[in-house]
Each structure stands twice: as structure tokens, then as C-alpha cells.
Amino acid sequence: MAEAILLRAGPGITVQDAGRTGYLAQGLSRGGAMDRLALHEGAALLQQDAGSAALEIAGSFLTLKVTAPTRIALTGAPMRALCDGAALAWHASHALPAGAQLDLSRPAGGYSYLHFGGGLDLPLRLGARSAHLAAGLGQMLGAGTRLPLGPDPGKDTGLTLTPLARFDGGLLRIVATPQTRLFPQTLLAQFLQRSFRKTARANRMGQKLVSDGPGLTLEAGLHILSAPIVPGDIQITGDGAPFVLLSECQTTGGYPRIGTILPCDLGRLVQAPPEAALHFAVVSLQEAVKIERAEAARRETLGKSLRPLLRNPHDMSDLLTYQLISGVTCGDDLESGRP
């Protein structure tokens, strides 16, 4: 069986897929990839199911080798990628020969994803292969880990796409929660007018935000009963700072929620660098449904946006191995897997 063997692994590397649904009543949140769109982009590049498990790299580094010819795709926050010392493009698919060593380093922050043709062939646990660290399902991966790869019926590589812009912060659209009405209009207006940034206080459960203004303390928040919570909920904690719940959040919480970020905008939050400005805007529930449906339709057509990955001839040490016709690389090279 083909395997990926981890030779070096920094902290924060886990196996992730779309997560688990249907277990909120048992106290288990969905979990899964922090940037779910990156899963769809990787699936499009490899032309396989978006439910395939991939490696999530949280601002860390990774070196591995593959025991058989393997197709890979790189999505999410860009990193420096080398295959046996040769640079690989990000947001693209590539072919690794048997025994090849892949080095991923110099993360720009955020969450990066390494996808394999055929996915990671790990056992299903409660319907998913993803690690849910808060629930004790799976664990961070370390050096020496051997990951079995699933059968890969595909063959195309050398493809790229332009990712949805989400690596520089910006606008996060929210809908009201049942507790939004508890916030005075003046406090809500302050929240919507401010610019926020991420702090180091973050993990797969949530992200704290700060701004230059005073805290958004809600006195009534001290008397709120615990209620169901979901990823994207923005809790206002005791110090008046917003805390955005993420993939591995608890299933109930007692802090008042000023709003909920649309699922399609959560990637913009988790991929924003610490210095990036984040601000919020309220949309109606009807608008939110329309936005989410449009984004779901866009994800389904990602495959139509693929294009051949062009390389700079000055960077191609193996140029003479390419079959060229009128200065255009033969399509056979794309299928042979040369990046």
C-alpha cells in the first residue's frame, strides 16, 4: 500500500476532512478543516471527492516522503514547497515520484493543506477521518507517522486555480442571533464601526479579537442561560472582547452572542494574518441564505476554473526533457505529472 511517511513535523499538523455532523446532542461539534473551502479547492485540483481527508498544517512545517508515485495538491495559506529540492507552485496539483521528499516550510500563517490523490485511507470514526482534538478523537501528527494513501484513479496534474481572496482580512458578514437584541443599538453600532484584529489567543476551538476601542461589555450577559452554539458565533466575553467560535467549539455556551459569521466567510477569518483588519456587516437571514447558496454553487463549479500550470523556462532545470511544439509544452507532459 502506498504511504506518506512523516520525516519532520512541527506542531499543529492534523488529518482533516469535512468533519462530523449529527452529534451535537451528544456534545460533539462538527470539527473538520478550519478552511473548508481549501478542501474543495484541493478536490477540484485532483478531480476527486471533496470529502477526502487531507493534512492540515497550522502555521508549522512538514517534511515527508511517499513510497509510490503520488498526486498531490497544495491549497490554503501558501508555504514554501520543495520536491527533492525543486520548487513547487502553491494552489496547484503536482506528481511526486516514488521515494520523493516533499518539504513544506516558511508558512505565511493561517492554515495550509496538503491533499493526496485518493485521500488518506484512515478508518472512519463516527463517520469521519478528521482529528477532533478537543473531543480526544485523533491527535496531532509527529515524525515517524505513516499515513496510508487511498487508491487514486486519477492521473492529471500540473493544474492550478485562482483561490477565492481570503488571505488579507476584510469584511465578515454576520446574521443576528436570538441574543443580538440584548445589545443596545449604541453598542451594536460600535461593534459594526470598529476594525478588529486577531490575537495569539486562538486554537481550533475559537479566535479572540481585539480593537482599539473600549470593551463591548453587556451587563445582561451575566444572566444568560447556556444555549446551543455553532462555529461562527461571536461571543462577547467578560472583558468585552469578541471571541469567534470555530470548528472544535463546544456545543453549548453561556456568553451572549452578538452575531454569527456566515460559514462562507469563516475562511477569511482563519486565514487572516494577525495584523490584518477585520470588520463586520449585518445581512438579513434571507440574504445570508442567498449568499450561501451562491457560494455552494460556485464550489461545485471549481473544476471549470482549472487551467494548466505554466512554468518559467528560466526556472526549469529539466527543460530539455520536455517535448516542445512551436514553443508550447505538449499536453502529454501535464499528464505525465511534471509540475
C-alpha positions as CSV (number, residue, x, y, z in Angstrom):
1,M,0.0,0.0,0.0
2,A,1.2,3.5,-0.9
3,E,2.1,5.6,2.2
4,A,3.2,9.1,3.1
5,I,5.9,8.9,5.8
6,L,6.4,12.0,8.0
7,L,10.1,12.7,8.5
8,R,9.7,16.1,10.2
9,A,6.5,17.5,11.6
10,G,6.0,20.7,13.6
11,P,3.1,21.4,15.9
12,G,-0.4,21.7,14.7
13,I,-0.5,19.1,11.9
14,T,-3.6,17.0,11.8
15,V,-5.7,14.9,9.5
16,Q,-8.9,16.8,8.5
17,D,-11.9,16.4,6.3
18,A,-15.4,18.0,6.3
19,G,-15.9,16.8,9.9
20,R,-18.8,15.1,11.7
21,T,-22.5,16.1,11.6
22,G,-25.4,14.8,13.7
23,Y,-23.7,14.6,17.1
24,L,-24.5,18.0,18.7
25,A,-26.9,16.3,21.1
26,Q,-24.1,14.1,22.3
27,G,-21.8,17.1,22.9
28,L,-19.6,16.7,19.8
29,S,-19.2,19.7,17.5
30,R,-18.6,19.3,13.8
31,G,-14.9,19.8,13.8
32,G,-13.2,19.3,10.4
33,A,-11.0,21.6,8.4
34,M,-10.7,25.2,9.6
35,D,-10.7,26.4,6.0
36,R,-13.4,24.2,4.4
37,L,-13.1,25.9,1.0
38,A,-9.5,24.7,0.8
39,L,-10.8,21.1,0.9
40,H,-13.0,21.9,-2.2
41,E,-10.1,23.6,-4.0
42,G,-7.8,20.6,-3.4
43,A,-10.6,18.2,-4.5
44,A,-11.0,20.2,-7.7
45,L,-7.3,20.2,-8.4
46,L,-7.1,16.5,-8.1
47,Q,-10.6,15.9,-9.6
48,Q,-11.8,13.8,-6.7
49,D,-14.4,13.9,-3.9
50,A,-14.3,16.9,-1.6
51,G,-14.9,14.6,1.4
52,S,-11.3,13.1,1.0
53,A,-9.1,13.6,4.1
54,A,-6.1,15.9,3.8
55,L,-3.3,17.2,6.1
56,E,-4.0,20.5,7.8
57,I,-0.8,22.5,8.7
58,A,-1.4,25.2,11.2
59,G,1.4,27.7,10.6
60,S,4.0,24.9,11.0
61,F,6.4,22.9,8.9
62,L,6.4,19.4,7.4
63,T,8.8,17.0,5.6
64,L,7.6,13.7,4.2
65,K,8.3,11.1,1.6
66,V,6.0,9.0,-0.5
67,T,6.6,5.3,-1.1
68,A,4.8,5.2,-4.5
69,P,4.1,7.7,-7.4
70,T,1.6,10.1,-5.8
71,R,-0.5,13.0,-6.9
72,I,-0.8,16.0,-4.5
73,A,-2.4,19.4,-4.3
74,L,-1.5,22.4,-2.2
75,T,-4.1,24.8,-1.0
76,G,-4.9,27.2,1.8
77,A,-2.3,29.6,3.2
78,P,0.8,29.4,0.9
79,M,4.0,27.9,2.1
80,R,7.5,27.3,0.5
81,A,7.1,23.9,-1.2
82,L,10.1,21.8,-2.5
83,C,10.1,18.3,-4.0
84,D,13.6,16.9,-3.8
85,G,14.8,20.5,-3.8
86,A,12.8,21.7,-6.8
87,A,10.2,24.4,-6.1
88,L,6.5,23.6,-6.4
89,A,3.8,26.2,-7.0
90,W,1.0,26.6,-4.4
91,H,-2.7,26.4,-5.3
92,A,-1.7,23.7,-7.8
93,S,-1.5,19.9,-8.3
94,H,1.7,18.0,-8.8
95,A,3.0,14.5,-9.3
96,L,5.6,13.1,-6.9
97,P,7.7,10.1,-8.0
98,A,8.2,7.1,-5.7
99,G,10.6,8.0,-2.9
100,A,10.3,11.7,-3.4
101,Q,10.8,14.0,-0.4
102,L,8.4,16.9,0.0
103,D,9.4,19.8,2.2
104,L,6.8,22.5,3.3
105,S,8.1,25.4,5.3
106,R,8.1,29.2,5.8
107,P,4.3,29.4,6.5
108,A,2.7,32.8,6.0
109,G,0.4,32.0,8.9
110,G,-3.1,30.6,8.7
111,Y,-3.9,27.1,7.6
112,S,-2.3,25.2,4.8
113,Y,-3.5,21.9,3.2
114,L,-1.7,19.0,1.6
115,H,-4.1,16.8,-0.4
116,F,-3.3,13.3,-1.8
117,G,-4.8,11.7,-4.9
118,G,-7.1,9.0,-3.4
119,G,-7.1,10.8,0.0
120,L,-5.8,9.4,3.3
121,D,-7.1,5.9,3.8
122,L,-7.7,6.0,7.5
123,P,-10.5,4.3,9.5
124,L,-13.8,6.2,9.8
125,R,-14.6,7.2,13.4
126,L,-18.2,8.5,13.8
127,G,-18.4,9.0,10.1
128,A,-15.2,11.0,9.5
129,R,-11.4,10.7,9.4
130,S,-10.7,14.1,10.9
131,A,-9.0,14.7,14.2
132,H,-11.1,16.4,16.8
133,L,-8.5,17.3,19.4
134,A,-11.0,18.8,21.9
135,A,-13.0,15.5,21.9
136,G,-10.0,13.2,22.0
137,L,-10.6,11.9,18.5
138,G,-7.2,11.6,16.7
139,Q,-4.2,13.6,17.6
140,M,-1.5,15.9,16.2
141,L,0.9,14.1,13.9
142,G,4.6,13.7,14.6
143,A,7.7,12.5,12.9
144,G,7.6,8.7,12.1
145,T,3.8,8.7,11.4
146,R,3.0,6.5,8.4
147,L,-0.2,7.5,6.6
148,P,-1.8,5.1,4.1
149,L,-3.0,6.6,0.9
150,G,-6.2,5.5,-0.8
151,P,-6.4,4.1,-4.4
152,D,-6.1,7.0,-6.9
153,P,-7.9,6.5,-10.2
154,G,-6.9,10.0,-11.4
155,K,-3.9,10.9,-13.5
156,D,-4.0,14.6,-14.2
157,T,-1.6,17.0,-12.6
158,G,0.0,20.3,-13.5
159,L,-3.3,22.2,-12.9
160,T,-3.8,25.4,-11.0
161,L,-6.7,27.7,-9.9
162,T,-7.1,31.2,-8.5
163,P,-8.2,30.8,-4.9
164,L,-11.0,32.9,-3.5
165,A,-9.4,36.0,-1.9
166,R,-9.4,35.4,1.8
167,F,-5.8,35.9,3.0
168,D,-5.8,39.6,3.8
169,G,-8.7,40.0,6.3
170,G,-11.6,42.3,5.3
171,L,-15.3,42.0,5.6
172,L,-17.1,39.3,7.6
173,R,-20.8,39.2,7.1
174,I,-23.0,38.2,10.1
175,V,-26.6,37.4,10.8
176,A,-28.4,38.2,14.1
177,T,-28.7,35.6,16.8
178,P,-31.6,35.3,19.3
179,Q,-29.3,37.3,21.7
180,T,-28.4,40.2,19.4
181,R,-31.5,42.1,20.6
182,L,-30.0,42.2,24.1
183,F,-27.2,44.5,22.9
184,P,-28.2,48.3,22.9
185,Q,-28.2,49.9,19.5
186,T,-25.3,52.1,20.5
187,L,-23.2,49.1,21.4
188,L,-24.1,47.2,18.3
189,A,-23.2,50.3,16.2
190,Q,-19.8,50.5,17.9
191,F,-19.2,46.8,17.1
192,L,-20.1,47.4,13.4
193,Q,-18.0,50.5,13.1
194,R,-14.8,49.2,14.6
195,S,-11.9,47.4,13.0
196,F,-10.7,44.3,14.7
197,R,-7.6,42.1,14.5
198,K,-6.7,38.6,15.7
199,T,-4.7,37.9,18.8
200,A,-2.4,35.0,19.6
201,R,-5.2,33.6,21.8
202,A,-6.6,31.1,19.3
203,N,-6.9,27.4,18.6
204,R,-9.3,25.1,16.7
205,M,-12.0,26.0,19.3
206,G,-12.0,29.7,18.8
207,Q,-10.3,33.0,18.0
208,K,-10.2,36.1,20.2
209,L,-10.4,39.6,18.5
210,V,-9.3,43.0,19.8
211,S,-9.8,46.5,18.7
212,D,-8.6,49.9,19.8
213,G,-11.9,50.9,21.5
214,P,-13.2,50.0,24.9
215,G,-14.7,46.6,25.7
216,L,-18.2,45.8,24.5
217,T,-19.4,44.7,27.9
218,L,-23.1,43.7,28.2
219,E,-24.3,43.7,31.7
220,A,-27.3,41.5,30.9
221,G,-24.8,38.9,29.6
222,L,-24.1,37.8,33.2
223,H,-27.6,36.4,33.4
224,I,-27.9,34.4,30.2
225,L,-28.5,30.7,30.3
226,S,-26.4,28.4,28.3
227,A,-27.7,27.7,24.8
228,P,-26.6,25.8,21.7
229,I,-23.7,27.3,19.9
230,V,-22.1,26.7,16.4
231,P,-19.0,27.7,14.5
232,G,-19.1,31.3,13.5
233,D,-20.9,32.5,16.6
234,I,-19.4,35.7,18.1
235,Q,-19.5,35.6,21.8
236,I,-18.8,38.8,23.8
237,T,-16.7,37.6,26.8
238,G,-16.4,39.1,30.3
239,D,-13.7,41.5,29.2
240,G,-15.9,42.8,26.4
241,A,-13.7,41.3,23.6
242,P,-15.3,39.3,20.8
243,F,-14.5,35.6,20.7
244,V,-15.4,33.8,17.5
245,L,-16.2,30.1,17.8
246,L,-14.5,27.8,15.3
247,S,-14.5,24.1,14.2
248,E,-14.0,22.4,17.5
249,C,-16.1,24.7,19.7
250,Q,-18.3,23.4,22.5
251,T,-21.9,22.6,21.7
252,T,-23.3,25.0,24.3
253,G,-22.2,28.3,25.8
254,G,-23.3,31.0,28.2
255,Y,-21.7,34.2,26.8
256,P,-24.0,36.5,24.8
257,R,-23.7,36.2,21.0
258,I,-23.8,39.5,19.1
259,G,-24.0,37.7,15.7
260,T,-22.9,34.7,13.7
261,I,-20.4,34.8,10.8
262,L,-21.7,33.3,7.6
263,P,-20.0,29.9,7.0
264,C,-18.5,31.0,3.7
265,D,-16.8,34.0,5.4
266,L,-15.1,31.9,8.2
267,G,-12.2,31.1,5.9
268,R,-11.4,34.9,5.7
269,L,-11.2,35.0,9.4
270,V,-9.0,31.9,10.0
271,Q,-6.6,32.8,7.1
272,A,-6.2,36.5,8.0
273,P,-2.7,37.4,9.3
274,P,-2.5,38.9,12.8
275,E,-2.1,42.5,11.5
276,A,-5.0,42.3,9.0
277,A,-8.1,44.4,9.7
278,L,-11.4,42.7,10.1
279,H,-14.8,44.3,10.2
280,F,-18.4,43.2,10.3
281,A,-21.6,43.9,8.5
282,V,-25.1,42.6,9.2
283,V,-27.1,40.9,6.5
284,S,-30.6,39.5,6.8
285,L,-31.3,35.8,7.1
286,Q,-32.7,35.8,3.6
287,E,-29.6,37.5,2.2
288,A,-27.4,35.0,4.1
289,V,-29.2,32.0,2.6
290,K,-28.8,33.5,-0.9
291,I,-25.1,34.2,-0.3
292,E,-24.5,30.6,1.0
293,R,-26.4,29.1,-1.9
294,A,-24.4,31.1,-4.4
295,E,-21.1,30.0,-2.7
296,A,-22.2,26.4,-2.7
297,A,-22.9,26.6,-6.4
298,R,-19.5,28.2,-7.0
299,R,-17.8,25.4,-5.1
300,E,-19.5,22.9,-7.4
301,T,-18.0,24.5,-10.5
302,L,-14.5,24.9,-9.2
303,G,-13.3,22.3,-11.7
304,K,-14.3,24.6,-14.6
305,S,-11.8,27.2,-13.4
306,L,-8.8,24.9,-13.6
307,R,-6.0,25.8,-16.0
308,P,-2.6,24.4,-16.9
309,L,0.2,25.4,-14.6
310,L,2.7,27.4,-16.6
311,R,6.3,27.4,-15.6
312,N,9.0,29.9,-16.2
313,P,11.6,28.3,-18.6
314,H,14.4,30.1,-16.8
315,D,13.5,28.1,-13.7
316,M,13.3,24.7,-15.5
317,S,16.5,22.8,-15.0
318,D,14.8,19.8,-16.8
319,L,13.8,21.9,-19.8
320,L,15.5,19.5,-22.3
321,T,13.3,16.7,-21.1
322,Y,10.1,18.5,-22.3
323,Q,8.7,17.8,-25.7
324,L,8.1,21.3,-27.3
325,I,6.0,22.1,-30.3
326,S,6.1,25.7,-31.6
327,G,7.2,26.8,-28.1
328,V,4.2,25.2,-26.4
329,T,4.6,22.4,-23.8
330,C,3.0,19.2,-25.1
331,G,-0.2,18.2,-23.1
332,D,1.5,14.8,-22.5
333,D,3.8,16.5,-20.1
334,L,0.9,17.7,-18.0
335,E,-0.5,14.2,-17.8
336,S,3.0,12.7,-17.0
337,G,2.9,14.8,-13.8
338,R,5.8,17.2,-14.4
339,P,4.9,20.3,-12.3
